[in-house]
Amino acid sequence: MKDIGEDAPGRPVHHVAGSQPLVVRLAADDFQCEVLQKLARLEAKMDMLVGGSQPGRLTLHEDRISALERSDAKRSVYDRLINGLIASVVSAAIAMHDHFFK
């Protein structure tokens, strides 16, 4: 059995006997408040990541990565020099082995 009533003047709402209404209407204010709260949380998270007036997490991470890259480049140059020096010493020792140990 269906019961027809009016939600607002001129808007019929259909109910099935013994059940909840099929459409739940939210007040526009409730929806707007919920959307604005979610938007405020999103804005706070974006400010935390990117940074507003202060450097955000992404900026700090980018700075750390660039410092590590520079350090790695310097270290690789030093490593190559040391490896070349060691290789030269070992090669010289092998070449002079017969000269010193007769």
C-alpha positions in Angstrom: 0.0 0.0 0.0 1.4 3.4 -1.0 0.9 6.5 0.9 1.3 9.8 -0.9 2.0 12.9 1.1 3.6 16.2 0.4 7.2 17.0 1.4 6.8 20.6 0.4 3.9 22.3 -1.3 3.5 20.8 -4.7 6.2 18.1 -4.2 4.7 14.7 -3.6 6.8 12.1 -1.7 5.9 8.4 -2.2 6.2 6.1 0.8 5.7 2.4 0.9 3.8 1.3 4.0 6.2 0.5 6.8 9.5 1.7 5.2 11.6 4.7 5.1 11.2 7.4 2.4 13.1 6.6 -0.8 14.8 10.0 -0.9 16.4 11.7 2.0 16.6 15.4 1.6 19.5 17.3 3.1 19.2 20.9 3.8 21.3 23.0 1.5 23.1 24.4 4.6 24.2 21.0 5.8 25.6 20.1 2.4 27.4 23.4 2.0 28.9 23.1 5.5 30.1 19.6 4.7 31.7 20.6 1.4 33.3 23.7 3.0 34.8 21.5 5.8 36.2 19.1 3.3 37.6 21.9 1.2 39.3 23.5 4.3 40.9 20.1 5.1 42.1 19.8 1.6 43.5 23.3 1.6 45.4 22.6 4.9 46.9 19.5 3.5 48.0 21.2 0.3 49.6 24.1 2.4 51.4 21.4 4.4 52.8 19.7 1.3 53.6 22.7 -0.9 54.0 25.4 1.7 52.3 28.7 1.9 54.6 31.4 3.3 57.0 28.7 4.6 58.7 25.9 2.7 56.5 22.9 2.6 57.5 19.3 2.8 58.0 18.9 -1.0 60.4 21.9 -1.1 62.4 20.5 1.9 62.6 17.1 0.2 63.7 18.6 -3.1 66.4 20.5 -1.3 67.6 17.4 0.4 67.7 15.4 -2.8 69.6 18.1 -4.6 72.2 18.2 -1.8 72.5 14.4 -1.9 73.0 14.5 -5.7 75.8 17.1 -5.3 77.4 15.0 -2.6 77.1 11.9 -4.7 78.7 13.6 -7.7 81.7 14.9 -5.5 82.1 11.5 -3.9 82.1 9.7 -7.3 84.9 12.0 -8.5 86.9 11.2 -5.4 86.2 7.5 -5.7 87.4 7.5 -9.3 90.6 9.3 -8.4 91.3 6.9 -5.5 90.5 3.9 -7.7 92.8 5.2 -10.4 95.6 5.7 -7.9 95.1 2.2 -6.5 95.0 0.7 -9.9 98.2 2.6 -10.9 100.0 1.4 -7.7 99.0 -2.2 -8.3 100.0 -2.1 -12.0 103.4 -0.5 -11.1 103.9 -3.2 -8.4 103.1 -6.0 -10.9 105.4 -4.4 -13.5 108.3 -3.9 -11.0 107.8 -7.3 -9.4 110.5 -8.9 -11.6 112.8 -5.9 -11.1 112.7 -5.9 -7.3 112.4 -9.7 -6.6 115.1 -11.4 -8.7 
